[in-house]
């Protein structure tokens, strides 16, 4: 560093002021150095670990059959399986029930068990006069005799709009659960009332992963 | 006159010479070590870098909505590490697959003696898997493998996810844990 020892008398800043200014700068510079030192002290070693997860979803589906052997997917109301009632359901008489069988199973390849809800719905004029019951039978087939021997799942529910939740479970693929539907006309069934369809929806919800 | 004074000055300094002795102080310097390693239920203790991440043992190959899958990753310092520090879930470093939008998860730091299961997550909210943010989860680490931090993950398919869209699909996610030494 060089400094001039002689200055013109007309210099703007006095020597004292310049000295002070230099001291201030020196102090500031010292402060900066301290700041860097502090930042270095705060820095620490860093290391990372990585862990990865792999995820896959399962498959799940149910299919139904009206004869106990040929199963197919009936995924929408418009493509519902037509139940075949033993006695003509188009010619109902008061308190004379009709019976029809339906079977449902987990589709091959499903990876989870299922719990099944059943919902009935009908807008037909005859529907308020109809109630239905469902039992589970050991073999496919549905008559008054097999109905009586079955395990009750739904009893005397409305066909207009009703839901029975979690009525049975499906715990193995392609192992059918055989159902027997009984539809009973009320004693007050009017003669010649306009008929129409009743649609039962079997809604399966996946539960635990199959072994 | 001036030369005479100079000679006198030299004479004076010689008279002032005396015994001398020196002292020396020395110090050795070495940097500390801070390296972390991790393991999962299916991988042993080792350093798992981004190219060779530890596999979380979810066994989640056939997931269905609302069914939770649990897996843990343990983190500790190596035996040669000389300083302690902290470890925190830093980010989701990669996430891909058609199943990804249907997944949600949560993560908590737990004691390494505790099994990673539903009980570990008291009231924790689920969050979507996101590359931009992760839940806050951190734990302290002692030097030389003296403590183990366990991070428990729970992953599930969101309730109500459409089966038609997501059935039979897959996703893979990698999380990064960043460890910082305390000094």
Contacts between the chains, C-beta under 8 A, distances in Angstrom:
chain1	res1	chain2	res2	distance
A	44	B	34	7.4
A	44	B	85	6.7
A	44	B	180	5.0
A	44	B	181	4.2
A	44	B	182	6.7
A	44	B	183	6.5
A	45	B	32	7.2
A	45	B	33	7.9
A	45	B	34	3.6
A	45	B	83	7.2
A	45	B	85	7.4
A	45	B	180	7.2
A	45	B	181	4.0
A	46	B	34	8.0
A	46	B	178	6.5
A	46	B	179	6.9
A	46	B	180	5.6
A	46	B	181	7.6
A	47	B	34	6.3
A	47	B	35	5.4
A	47	B	36	4.8
A	47	B	47	7.8
A	47	B	178	7.8
A	47	B	179	4.9
A	48	B	36	7.8
A	48	B	49	7.5
A	48	B	50	7.7
A	48	B	90	6.8
A	48	B	176	5.5
A	48	B	177	6.3
A	48	B	178	5.1
A	48	B	179	6.8
A	49	B	36	5.8
A	49	B	37	7.1
A	49	B	38	3.9
A	49	B	47	7.2
A	49	B	48	5.2
A	49	B	54	7.1
A	49	B	73	7.4
A	49	B	75	5.5
A	49	B	87	7.6
A	49	B	176	7.5
A	49	B	177	4.5
A	49	B	179	7.1
A	50	B	48	5.2
A	50	B	49	6.3
A	50	B	50	5.0
A	50	B	52	7.8
A	50	B	53	3.8
A	50	B	54	6.9
A	50	B	93	6.5
A	50	B	174	5.7
A	50	B	175	7.1
A	50	B	176	5.4
A	50	B	177	7.4
A	51	B	38	6.6
A	51	B	40	6.3
A	51	B	48	6.7
A	51	B	53	5.6
A	51	B	54	4.5
A	51	B	55	7.6
A	51	B	56	5.3
A	51	B	73	4.2
A	51	B	174	7.1
A	51	B	175	5.5
A	51	B	177	7.1
A	52	B	53	4.0
A	52	B	54	7.1
A	52	B	55	5.9
A	52	B	56	6.5
A	52	B	94	8.0
A	52	B	172	6.5
A	52	B	173	6.6
A	52	B	174	4.1
A	52	B	175	7.4
A	53	B	55	7.7
A	53	B	56	4.1
A	53	B	58	5.3
A	53	B	60	7.3
A	53	B	71	6.5
A	53	B	153	6.8
A	53	B	155	6.4
A	53	B	172	7.2
A	53	B	173	5.1
A	53	B	174	7.9
A	53	B	175	7.7
A	54	B	55	7.3
A	54	B	58	7.1
A	54	B	60	7.3
A	54	B	61	7.8
A	54	B	170	7.2
A	54	B	171	7.7
A	54	B	172	5.0
A	55	B	58	6.7
A	55	B	60	4.8
A	55	B	61	7.9
A	55	B	63	6.2
A	55	B	69	7.7
A	55	B	97	7.3
A	55	B	99	5.8
A	55	B	103	6.2
A	55	B	155	6.4
A	55	B	170	6.4
A	55	B	171	4.7
A	55	B	172	7.1
A	55	B	173	7.3
A	56	B	60	6.7
A	56	B	61	4.3
A	56	B	62	6.4
A	56	B	63	6.6
A	56	B	99	6.9
A	56	B	168	7.8
A	56	B	169	7.2
A	56	B	170	4.4
A	56	B	171	7.8
A	57	B	62	7.2
A	57	B	63	4.9
A	57	B	64	7.1
A	57	B	99	5.4
A	57	B	102	7.2
A	57	B	157	6.2
A	57	B	166	5.2
A	57	B	167	5.7
A	57	B	168	6.2
A	57	B	169	5.4
A	57	B	170	7.5
A	58	B	61	7.9
A	58	B	62	3.4
A	58	B	63	6.0
A	58	B	64	5.2
A	58	B	167	7.1
A	58	B	168	7.5
A	59	B	62	7.6
A	59	B	167	5.3
A	59	B	168	5.1
A	60	B	64	6.4
A	60	B	163	6.3
A	60	B	167	6.5
A	111	B	62	3.8
A	111	B	64	7.4
A	112	B	62	7.1
A	112	B	64	4.6
A	112	B	67	7.8
A	206	B	64	4.3
A	206	B	65	7.0
A	206	B	67	8.0
A	207	B	64	8.0
A	208	B	67	7.4
A	209	B	62	5.7
A	209	B	64	7.1
A	209	B	67	6.9
